[in-house]
Amino acid sequence: MYLVAVHGYPLDGRMWGPITERLERDGTCHVVAPDLRGHGASTRPAAPVHAMSLFADDVAADLPALVPAAEPFVLCGLSMGGYVLFELLRRHAALLKERLSGVVLCDTRAAADDEAGRAKRREAIEAIKRNGIEAAVHAMLPKLLSARSKGTAAETLVTKMILATPPATACADLAGLAVRSEGFDVLGILAVPVLVVVGEDDVLTPPADAEALVSACAKAPYVRLLTVPRAGHMAPLEQPDEVAAGVAELISRSRR
C-alpha cells in the first residue's frame, strides 16, 4: 500500500517527514510526498497562476512514477493539498478508480473562497511582492501552528519551508487558491474509506469545516473525524503519532 501525500501552502513535501517515518517504520505503507510545481525539488517551474486543476494534472501525470503499476494507494492532502485532491478526484476518476483505497483530508475545507477570502489572498500577494517571502512567514506562521508548538522542531521546519518557497511560487499559489472550486460534489460520490483530520487549535480550517467534510461523505463506507489535541493547522507535523495512527487505521480498514 502507498500513501500519496500532497503538501499545503506555502510548504513542500518535507512536512510529511514525521508521519512518513512512523508509517514506514511500522510497515503500514510506503509514503510518497511529491513537491508541487515551483516548490521544493520539483522540476516543474512555477506558472503565473497555480490553479488547483493544474496541480492535480501534475500529480496525475507523475502517479505512474510515484506508485508502481497495480499497487493500491491512499490519497492524502493538507490544506491546499486537500483542494488539489478534490480536483484530482474530479478530473482523473478513471485513472484512480481501480486502485484508490482511501482518502485522508487534513486541516482543509470543501468550501471555496468568498469575496472577503479572495480579497485577503490579493492582499497577501501584494505583501509578498513588496517584502518578499518573509511576509508570508510573518503572516502564516502564527496561523499554521498551535501556540503550543512555539519553539518546537515543527516551528523550525515550517519556517524553513516557507523561506525556501520562491515569492513567485507563493503568489501563484495564492492566485490559484482564490479561484478554486468547492469540493462538496466530489465528497458526495466518494465510495472509499475517508479520514478527516483537524487540529483542535486550527484557526484557518477549524473543526466546523472538518465536520462539514464528514457530513458530505454520504456514500463513503467508512468516515472518521480525528480531532487532534495540541495541534493547529499542521496536525500531521505537530502531532505525528496521533495522525499516523489514524492513517494506519484507515489503511487497515481499506485492506479489509
Buried (B, 14 or more C-beta within 10 A) or exposed (E): BBBBBBBBBBBBBBBBBBBBEBBBEEEBBBBBBBBBBBBBEBEBEBBEBBBBBBBBBBBBEBBEEBBEEEEBBBBBBBBBBBBBBBBBBBBBEEBBEEBBBBBBBBBBBBBBBEEEEBEBBEEBBEBBEEBBBEBBBEBBBEEBBBEBBEEBEBBEBBBEBBEBBBBBBBBBBBBBBBEBBBBBEBBEBBEBBBBBBBBBBBEBBBBEBBBBBBBBBEEBEBBBBBBBEBBBBBBBBBBBEBBBBBBBBBBEBBEE
